[in-house]
Structures are given as structure tokens and as C-alpha cells.
Amino acid sequence: MILEKIKVLGINKPEDIEKNWSELQMIQEEIKALHPPNLATSWIH
């Protein structure tokens, strides 16, 4: 689910993260809804 969304964005390099930042933030919000905040934020920082 969420990992599939990240794969669909095709993020392989740091500049891909910048290009897709708003998408990633929306995905991060979904993760926060599913998990405690410490799990939700540890992977993205």
C-alpha cells in the first residue's frame, strides 16, 4: 500500500524526494493515521 505509493513515485535519489515532497508528506500523513507517531516519522527523517 504505502510502500507501493512510494515506489510509484520512482524515488531513488535525493532530488526525487524534493520533486515529490508534497506526495511524500501526504503519504506520511497516512502513515501517522495508521501507526504511533514515532513509527510514522522515523523512516522519513
Secondary structure, 3 states (H helix, E strand, C coil): CHHHHHHHHCCCCHHHHHHCHHHHHHHHHHHHHHCCHHHHHHCCC
